[in-house]
Amino acid sequence: MENQIDDEEEDDFYYEEYIDFLREEEWENSIAYQQMLKKMPENWHPVKVVNFRHATLNEMREWLKDNCQAKYKEDGFSSGCSYHVAILFEKPIDAILFKLRWS
């Protein structure tokens, strides 16, 4: 069949989708992101918080406290003229659930 893809191509596709789901390429290329990675615990998973206000951030903090199975921490940083927040997760499942809830 001409539209059939092999298992390896399919695995690559889903891996790329997973990476795209958790991260944003533009963010990963920023200096602020690279600095955050240097101080982040090894094998943790960062998720960029987008479109937030102070009240939304407080709701996210409550959700984190009530729903995370493992350790997490908030990392605030400035890049250019804007302020960003990332949540760093010890377990990938917490990162995925957070992204599903707050994206």
N, C-alpha and C positions, 0 to 999 in steps of 0.2 A: 504494500500500500504506500502511496506517495506521501500521505499526511502522517504517517506513523513516525513517532520519535522513540529512540531507544531509552532504556532505563537510566543510563548515565546522563543523557541530555535532560531528562525529566527531573532527576535529582538536582542537577545544576540549576534548573529553572526554579525549583522550590527553594533551594538555598538562597538564591538571589532575591526571591520574593520575601523570604524571612528577614534577610539583612535590610532590604528596603523598608520593611514593615517597622523594624525597631529603630532604624536610623535614617538620617537624611544626608545624602551625599554632600550637599552644599555645606551643611553644618560640620561634617567630618573634615572638610578641607580648611576650616577656619583655625586661626591661631589659638583662639580661646578654647576650642574643643581639644586641640593637641595639648594645651597646658593642663586641662582638666584630666586628660588621660594619664599624664605623668604623675598626678597625685592620687589617682583613683586606685583602690585596692585591685590587685591582680585578679583577672577572670570575673570581674563584676560587669554589669550590663547597664550602660547609660541610656536614658530616654529623655529626649528634649521635650520640655513642657511648652506647648504653644497656645497662643490666644488666651492668656490668663489675665485676670484682674486680681486684686488683693483678696476679694471674697472667694473667687474660684480657687485660688491657691490654698486658702484655708480649708475649703471643702476637700481638695486633693489631699491635704495633710491628714484630715480625719479619715478619708478612705484608706490611705496608706497604713495608718495606725490600726484600723479595723480589719484589713484584708491581707496584708503581706504575711507570708509564711516564714520569711527569712529576713535578714538585716537589709536595710536600705538607708540612704542618706541623701539629703538635698545638697546640691552644689549650685550656687549662684555665681554668675560671671558676667562681665561686660565685654562686648565686642563692638567696637565702633561707637555708635551713638545709642545703642540699645542695651537693655539688660535681659539676660536669659537665665532660665532655671533649668537644671537637669536633675533628674532623680536617678541615683545610682543604685542598682539592685544586685544583691548577692546571687539570687536565683533567677534564671531566665523566665520561669513561669510567672513570677511577680512582675517582671518587666512587660511581658506579653499582656497579662491581665490589666495592668495599669494603662498600657497603650490602647487596649480595646475600650476601656471605660472612658478615657479622657482625650481621645483623638477625634 
